[in-house]
Amino acid sequence: MTDFLMRYAITPRYLTGPSKRRPRRPLDPGVRFVVVHDTGNPRSTAEQNVRYYERSRDEMSASAHLFVDDRQILECIPALTGAPEKAWHVLYNVPTDDRLFGFDANDAAIGVEYCFGDGIDADEAYRKYVWIVACICHRFALDPSRAVVGHFFLDPRRKTDPVTGLAQSRRTYEQLLRDIVTEHAACRQDVVSLPPAVIEMEGTVVATSRLNIRHGIPSRRAAVVQVVGRGSELAYVGLTREGEPVNGNPVWYRTAGADYFWSGGTSAVP
Ligand SMILES: [Zn+2]
């Protein structure tokens, strides 16, 4: 089983619908690709964009599913937090989306908007933007190296996004596509779905650096229940070779409280 690392929260902030911006219609063939946009409006935050959409929801048929800035990821049309619905983010009469993906973007793609400009931490907004696109690819089983396309690529006569927004953050479209593939691989992880086999053995080791004690499962995904400093002595009552490999080492110790710490952060008591 493969799970995806949820680095950030996705906050639903659905527009009122049916309305021009949110028709409340399903993405008929399902989610087939992702269109990356920028807002084209420097200094406007995710919050401001969604509020503007809501105020003007009956004024025009233009929308996107997600807005990302340095603070948050807002979903104003259901994509990941609810059954995916249509948004209007690419003109129907452009031909490239049909040619590449077999569908119009408005019928089969999630649209993600990057917020940029003064007052928005470009690096943090970029990290969230890369992550959310990777997350969409994972959720809908899309190949991140093929299923992501820029708005400018679909509508080159009218649009330059997200190239222009990314440029203000000192990044290129090509870099974005590469970073999405890397993030997708980094966030996908095999989940230990069965309890690991634990060999009962008692002993004590010493932490060789700051070490996290993880709740209930031998994995960095588990909550940290305690952090111990370098040199701390740690008693264990068992070990497993079926934990999450860290630097290639899957051996974790189990505590009397049935929590775990990674063996690679320890050494024998001198
Ligand atoms: Zn766009």
Boltz pocket constraint, residues with backbone or C-beta under 6 A from the ligand:
constraints:
  - pocket:
      binder: B
      contacts: [[A, 36], [A, 37], [A, 38], [A, 89], [A, 151], [A, 159], [A, 161]]
      max_distance: 6.0
